[in-house]
Amino acid sequence: MIALSPGPSRDTTFRAQLAGALWSVTKNHAFYGDYFSRDQAVRSACNGARTVEASGGQARVLVMPNDQLIAHREAA
């Protein structure tokens, strides 16, 4: 009998935070992108989260300060 590993986690966290003069976004603590404004960073993180969910995963977007949870789904 072959044991199957559960595979990678399908739970993804995008985090946007101010790093010096740029807004930096990470995906599960790995670099995702740098942006000149908070709005650009949040938009990119939300797009990434929707992409994860479109492939069957779960995602959340957190924004500093205080890891504020941001709604990332588009209104119907």
N, CA, C and O atoms as CSV, one atom per row, in Angstrom:
chain,resi,resn,atom,element,x,y,z
A,1,MET,N,N,0.847,-1.173,0.000
A,1,MET,CA,C,0.000,0.000,0.000
A,1,MET,C,C,0.895,1.239,0.000
A,1,MET,O,O,1.862,1.312,0.758
A,2,ILE,N,N,0.571,2.199,-0.843
A,2,ILE,CA,C,1.354,3.430,-0.958
A,2,ILE,C,C,0.627,4.534,-0.194
A,2,ILE,O,O,-0.564,4.768,-0.400
A,3,ALA,N,N,1.365,5.209,0.692
A,3,ALA,CA,C,0.794,6.328,1.441
A,3,ALA,C,C,0.938,7.600,0.604
A,3,ALA,O,O,2.014,7.901,0.087
A,4,LEU,N,N,-0.140,8.321,0.483
A,4,LEU,CA,C,-0.117,9.566,-0.269
A,4,LEU,C,C,0.027,10.733,0.698
A,4,LEU,O,O,-0.646,10.789,1.728
A,5,SER,N,N,0.906,11.658,0.357
A,5,SER,CA,C,1.047,12.851,1.189
A,5,SER,C,C,-0.098,13.795,0.875
A,5,SER,O,O,-0.645,13.764,-0.227
A,6,PRO,N,N,-0.468,14.633,1.834
A,6,PRO,CA,C,-1.600,15.523,1.609
A,6,PRO,C,C,-1.332,16.608,0.575
A,6,PRO,O,O,-2.274,17.258,0.124
A,7,GLY,N,N,-0.074,16.827,0.185
A,7,GLY,CA,C,0.243,17.845,-0.811
A,7,GLY,C,C,0.316,19.218,-0.188
A,7,GLY,O,O,0.183,19.371,1.027
A,8,PRO,N,N,0.527,20.217,-1.024
A,8,PRO,CA,C,0.662,21.575,-0.503
A,8,PRO,C,C,-0.647,22.085,0.070
A,8,PRO,O,O,-1.728,21.667,-0.345
A,9,SER,N,N,-0.536,22.990,1.027
A,9,SER,CA,C,-1.709,23.598,1.632
A,9,SER,C,C,-2.452,24.408,0.579
A,9,SER,O,O,-1.839,25.083,-0.247
A,10,ARG,N,N,-3.756,24.335,0.616
A,10,ARG,CA,C,-4.563,25.111,-0.316
A,10,ARG,C,C,-5.094,26.366,0.370
A,10,ARG,O,O,-6.000,27.023,-0.143
A,11,ASP,N,N,-4.527,26.697,1.530
A,11,ASP,CA,C,-4.893,27.887,2.290
A,11,ASP,C,C,-3.782,28.911,2.099
A,11,ASP,O,O,-2.642,28.664,2.490
A,12,THR,N,N,-4.099,30.053,1.506
A,12,THR,CA,C,-3.086,31.039,1.127
A,12,THR,C,C,-3.366,32.377,1.787
A,12,THR,O,O,-4.505,32.842,1.830
A,13,THR,N,N,-2.303,32.990,2.303
A,13,THR,CA,C,-2.411,34.319,2.894
A,13,THR,C,C,-1.566,35.306,2.111
A,13,THR,O,O,-0.364,35.107,1.931
A,14,PHE,N,N,-2.199,36.368,1.649
A,14,PHE,CA,C,-1.510,37.488,1.029
A,14,PHE,C,C,-1.445,38.588,2.086
A,14,PHE,O,O,-2.437,38.872,2.757
A,15,ARG,N,N,-0.278,39.202,2.229
A,15,ARG,CA,C,-0.095,40.262,3.233
A,15,ARG,C,C,0.572,41.458,2.572
A,15,ARG,O,O,1.607,41.320,1.920
A,16,ALA,N,N,-0.029,42.641,2.744
A,16,ALA,CA,C,0.538,43.887,2.219
A,16,ALA,C,C,1.009,44.729,3.400
A,16,ALA,O,O,0.281,44.931,4.372
A,17,GLN,N,N,2.253,45.218,3.291
A,17,GLN,CA,C,2.778,46.067,4.357
A,17,GLN,C,C,3.748,47.083,3.785
A,17,GLN,O,O,4.407,46.840,2.774
A,18,LEU,N,N,3.821,48.218,4.448
A,18,LEU,CA,C,4.725,49.275,4.041
A,18,LEU,C,C,6.141,48.887,4.438
A,18,LEU,O,O,6.409,48.587,5.601
A,19,ALA,N,N,7.053,48.894,3.453
A,19,ALA,CA,C,8.463,48.540,3.683
A,19,ALA,C,C,9.316,49.660,3.103
A,19,ALA,O,O,9.617,49.672,1.909
A,20,GLY,N,N,9.700,50.592,3.954
A,20,GLY,CA,C,10.432,51.756,3.459
A,20,GLY,C,C,9.498,52.653,2.680
A,20,GLY,O,O,8.476,53.094,3.204
A,21,ALA,N,N,9.840,52.928,1.424
A,21,ALA,CA,C,9.013,53.790,0.586
A,21,ALA,C,C,8.035,52.999,-0.277
A,21,ALA,O,O,7.217,53.596,-0.976
A,22,LEU,N,N,8.102,51.673,-0.244
A,22,LEU,CA,C,7.262,50.815,-1.084
A,22,LEU,C,C,6.319,49.971,-0.243
A,22,LEU,O,O,6.576,49.700,0.930
A,23,TRP,N,N,5.232,49.568,-0.863
A,23,TRP,CA,C,4.337,48.583,-0.269
A,23,TRP,C,C,4.756,47.217,-0.799
A,23,TRP,O,O,4.843,47.016,-2.010
A,24,SER,N,N,5.010,46.295,0.096
A,24,SER,CA,C,5.454,44.955,-0.271
A,24,SER,C,C,4.338,43.960,-0.003
A,24,SER,O,O,3.673,44.020,1.031
A,25,VAL,N,N,4.136,43.042,-0.945
A,25,VAL,CA,C,3.124,41.996,-0.790
A,25,VAL,C,C,3.828,40.650,-0.743
A,25,VAL,O,O,4.726,40.372,-1.537
A,26,THR,N,N,3.405,39.820,0.201
A,26,THR,CA,C,3.909,38.452,0.280
A,26,THR,C,C,2.743,37.482,0.105
A,26,THR,O,O,1.588,37.806,0.382
A,27,LYS,N,N,3.082,36.294,-0.359
A,27,LYS,CA,C,2.124,35.192,-0.492
A,27,LYS,C,C,2.692,34.063,0.342
A,27,LYS,O,O,3.730,33.497,-0.005
A,28,ASN,N,N,2.023,33.723,1.445
A,28,ASN,CA,C,2.528,32.715,2.385
A,28,ASN,C,C,3.983,32.999,2.763
A,28,ASN,O,O,4.827,32.104,2.733
A,29,HIS,N,N,4.261,34.237,3.112
A,29,HIS,CA,C,5.569,34.719,3.594
A,29,HIS,C,C,6.651,34.757,2.519
A,29,HIS,O,O,7.810,35.019,2.840
A,30,ALA,N,N,6.315,34.507,1.261
A,30,ALA,CA,C,7.285,34.597,0.158
A,30,ALA,C,C,6.978,35.860,-0.650
A,30,ALA,O,O,5.819,36.247,-0.795
A,31,PHE,N,N,8.022,36.494,-1.172
A,31,PHE,CA,C,7.860,37.719,-1.947
A,31,PHE,C,C,6.862,37.522,-3.082
A,31,PHE,O,O,6.915,36.529,-3.807
A,32,TYR,N,N,5.946,38.489,-3.225
A,32,TYR,CA,C,4.960,38.453,-4.303
A,32,TYR,C,C,5.089,39.681,-5.198
A,32,TYR,O,O,4.908,39.581,-6.412
A,33,GLY,N,N,5.406,40.857,-4.603
A,33,GLY,CA,C,5.578,42.052,-5.411
A,33,GLY,C,C,5.744,43.302,-4.567
A,33,GLY,O,O,5.350,43.338,-3.402
A,34,ASP,N,N,6.338,44.334,-5.173
A,34,ASP,CA,C,6.477,45.646,-4.555
A,34,ASP,C,C,5.661,46.646,-5.357
A,34,ASP,O,O,5.579,46.556,-6.582
A,35,TYR,N,N,5.053,47.606,-4.653
A,35,TYR,CA,C,4.149,48.557,-5.284
A,35,TYR,C,C,4.376,49.950,-4.711
A,35,TYR,O,O,4.822,50.094,-3.573
A,36,PHE,N,N,4.068,50.979,-5.505
A,36,PHE,CA,C,4.289,52.355,-5.091
A,36,PHE,C,C,3.188,52.896,-4.188
A,36,PHE,O,O,3.387,53.910,-3.518
A,37,SER,N,N,2.026,52.238,-4.157
A,37,SER,CA,C,0.939,52.730,-3.310
A,37,SER,C,C,0.236,51.568,-2.614
A,37,SER,O,O,0.321,50.413,-3.032
A,38,ARG,N,N,-0.458,51.921,-1.537
A,38,ARG,CA,C,-1.237,50.929,-0.796
A,38,ARG,C,C,-2.311,50.342,-1.711
A,38,ARG,O,O,-2.531,49.130,-1.723
A,39,ASP,N,N,-2.979,51.207,-2.477
A,39,ASP,CA,C,-4.043,50.735,-3.363
A,39,ASP,C,C,-3.543,49.710,-4.376
A,39,ASP,O,O,-4.207,48.701,-4.614
A,40,GLN,N,N,-2.370,49.960,-4.978
A,40,GLN,CA,C,-1.803,49.001,-5.930
A,40,GLN,C,C,-1.504,47.674,-5.242
A,40,GLN,O,O,-1.779,46.609,-5.795
A,41,ALA,N,N,-0.946,47.737,-4.049
A,41,ALA,CA,C,-0.595,46.512,-3.317
A,41,ALA,C,C,-1.841,45.712,-2.957
A,41,ALA,O,O,-1.880,44.495,-3.137
A,42,VAL,N,N,-2.848,46.396,-2.453
A,42,VAL,CA,C,-4.086,45.712,-2.067
A,42,VAL,C,C,-4.765,45.119,-3.294
A,42,VAL,O,O,-5.254,43.990,-3.244
A,43,ARG,N,N,-4.801,45.864,-4.391
A,43,ARG,CA,C,-5.421,45.361,-5.629
A,43,ARG,C,C,-4.707,44.091,-6.113
A,43,ARG,O,O,-5.360,43.124,-6.506
A,44,SER,N,N,-3.380,44.096,-6.085
A,44,SER,CA,C,-2.614,42.927,-6.515
A,44,SER,C,C,-2.866,41.727,-5.603
A,44,SER,O,O,-3.053,40.608,-6.080
A,45,ALA,N,N,-2.870,41.964,-4.297
A,45,ALA,CA,C,-3.118,40.888,-3.342
A,45,ALA,C,C,-4.523,40.309,-3.524
A,45,ALA,O,O,-4.707,39.093,-3.471
A,46,CYS,N,N,-5.503,41.173,-3.738
A,46,CYS,CA,C,-6.879,40.707,-3.956
A,46,CYS,C,C,-7.002,39.904,-5.249
A,46,CYS,O,O,-7.691,38.885,-5.282
A,47,ASN,N,N,-6.341,40.354,-6.308
A,47,ASN,CA,C,-6.339,39.586,-7.563
A,47,ASN,C,C,-5.707,38.220,-7.353
A,47,ASN,O,O,-6.218,37.215,-7.848
A,48,GLY,N,N,-4.598,38.179,-6.621
A,48,GLY,CA,C,-3.945,36.906,-6.319
A,48,GLY,C,C,-4.856,35.988,-5.529
A,48,GLY,O,O,-4.923,34.789,-5.803
A,49,ALA,N,N,-5.560,36.541,-4.548
A,49,ALA,CA,C,-6.474,35.737,-3.728
A,49,ALA,C,C,-7.607,35.164,-4.561
A,49,ALA,O,O,-7.979,34.002,-4.393
A,50,ARG,N,N,-8.158,35.976,-5.461
A,50,ARG,CA,C,-9.234,35.475,-6.322
A,50,ARG,C,C,-8.728,34.375,-7.259
A,50,ARG,O,O,-9.461,33.432,-7.560
A,51,THR,N,N,-7.496,34.490,-7.713
A,51,THR,CA,C,-6.908,33.457,-8.570
A,51,THR,C,C,-6.764,32.152,-7.811
A,51,THR,O,O,-7.067,31.086,-8.346
A,52,VAL,N,N,-6.304,32.225,-6.570
A,52,VAL,CA,C,-6.182,31.028,-5.731
A,52,VAL,C,C,-7.549,30.376,-5.558
A,52,VAL,O,O,-7.680,29.160,-5.692
A,53,GLU,N,N,-8.562,31.179,-5.264
A,53,GLU,CA,C,-9.902,30.631,-5.048
A,53,GLU,C,C,-10.500,30.052,-6.325
A,53,GLU,O,O,-11.263,29.088,-6.263
A,54,ALA,N,N,-10.171,30.619,-7.474
A,54,ALA,CA,C,-10.679,30.101,-8.748
A,54,ALA,C,C,-10.145,28.709,-9.040
A,54,ALA,O,O,-10.760,27.943,-9.781
A,55,SER,N,N,-8.988,28.379,-8.450
A,55,SER,CA,C,-8.424,27.039,-8.666
A,55,SER,C,C,-8.759,26.088,-7.515
A,55,SER,O,O,-8.172,25.011,-7.408
A,56,GLY,N,N,-9.706,26.486,-6.654
A,56,GLY,CA,C,-10.188,25.592,-5.611
A,56,GLY,C,C,-9.567,25.800,-4.242
A,56,GLY,O,O,-9.911,25.082,-3.303
A,57,GLY,N,N,-8.674,26.748,-4.102
A,57,GLY,CA,C,-8.046,27.006,-2.806
A,57,GLY,C,C,-8.832,28.028,-1.996
A,57,GLY,O,O,-9.871,28.530,-2.425
A,58,GLN,N,N,-8.305,28.317,-0.815
A,58,GLN,CA,C,-8.875,29.344,0.045
A,58,GLN,C,C,-7.824,30.420,0.241
A,58,GLN,O,O,-6.634,30.118,0.328
A,59,ALA,N,N,-8.253,31.677,0.312
A,59,ALA,CA,C,-7.292,32.762,0.443
A,59,ALA,C,C,-7.842,33.868,1.320
A,59,ALA,O,O,-9.053,34.037,1.466
A,60,ARG,N,N,-6.913,34.618,1.900
A,60,ARG,CA,C,-7.255,35.813,2.668
A,60,ARG,C,C,-6.245,36.888,2.338
A,60,ARG,O,O,-5.117,36.596,1.943
A,61,VAL,N,N,-6.657,38.141,2.503
A,61,VAL,CA,C,-5.776,39.285,2.284
A,61,VAL,C,C,-5.718,40.075,3.582
A,61,VAL,O,O,-6.744,40.489,4.120
A,62,LEU,N,N,-4.493,40.277,4.078
A,62,LEU,CA,C,-4.266,41.037,5.295
A,62,LEU,C,C,-3.433,42.267,4.955
A,62,LEU,O,O,-2.518,42.198,4.134
A,63,VAL,N,N,-3.756,43.394,5.591
A,63,VAL,CA,C,-3.034,44.633,5.335
A,63,VAL,C,C,-2.598,45.238,6.660
A,63,VAL,O,O,-3.365,45.320,7.619
A,64,MET,N,N,-1.332,45.659,6.678
A,64,MET,CA,C,-0.816,46.342,7.855
A,64,MET,C,C,-1.367,47.753,7.879
A,64,MET,O,O,-1.660,48.296,6.814
A,65,PRO,N,N,-1.525,48.377,9.044
A,65,PRO,CA,C,-1.123,47.843,10.343
A,65,PRO,C,C,-2.165,46.875,10.900
A,65,PRO,O,O,-3.321,46.867,10.477
A,66,ASN,N,N,-1.743,46.093,11.822
A,66,ASN,CA,C,-2.607,45.182,12.588
A,66,ASN,C,C,-3.231,44.060,11.772
A,66,ASN,O,O,-4.243,43.492,12.184
A,67,ASP,N,N,-2.646,43.727,10.617
A,67,ASP,CA,C,-3.178,42.639,9.793
A,67,ASP,C,C,-4.689,42.739,9.607
A,67,ASP,O,O,-5.424,41.796,9.899
A,68,GLN,N,N,-5.140,43.887,9.121
A,68,GLN,CA,C,-6.551,44.117,8.844
A,68,GLN,C,C,-7.003,43.208,7.712
A,68,GLN,O,O,-6.403,43.211,6.637
A,69,LEU,N,N,-8.058,42.428,7.941
A,69,LEU,CA,C,-8.598,41.539,6.924
A,69,LEU,C,C,-9.364,42.365,5.894
A,69,LEU,O,O,-10.236,43.158,6.249
A,70,ILE,N,N,-9.031,42.172,4.611
A,70,ILE,CA,C,-9.637,42.932,3.509
A,70,ILE,C,C,-10.542,41.997,2.701
A,70,ILE,O,O,-10.157,40.874,2.377
A,71,ALA,N,N,-11.737,42.470,2.383
A,71,ALA,CA,C,-12.635,41.715,1.513
A,71,ALA,C,C,-12.045,41.743,0.099
A,71,ALA,O,O,-11.789,42.816,-0.446
A,72,HIS,N,N,-11.834,40.579,-0.485
A,72,HIS,CA,C,-11.179,40.521,-1.784
A,72,HIS,C,C,-12.065,39.989,-2.908
A,72,HIS,O,O,-11.643,39.946,-4.064
A,73,ARG,N,N,-13.267,39.591,-2.581
A,73,ARG,CA,C,-14.162,39.098,-3.622
A,73,ARG,C,C,-14.915,40.275,-4.233
A,73,ARG,O,O,-15.312,41.209,-3.538
A,74,GLU,N,N,-15.100,40.207,-5.543
A,74,GLU,CA,C,-15.827,41.274,-6.228
A,74,GLU,C,C,-17.320,41.104,-5.981
A,74,GLU,O,O,-17.835,39.987,-5.941
A,75,ALA,N,N,-17.992,42.210,-5.820
A,75,ALA,CA,C,-19.440,42.166,-5.606
A,75,ALA,C,C,-20.142,41.663,-6.859
A,75,ALA,O,O,-19.763,42.008,-7.979
A,76,ALA,N,N,-21.147,40.859,-6.662
A,76,ALA,CA,C,-21.881,40.290,-7.807
A,76,ALA,C,C,-22.798,41.303,-8.430
A,76,ALA,O,O,-23.489,40.996,-9.401
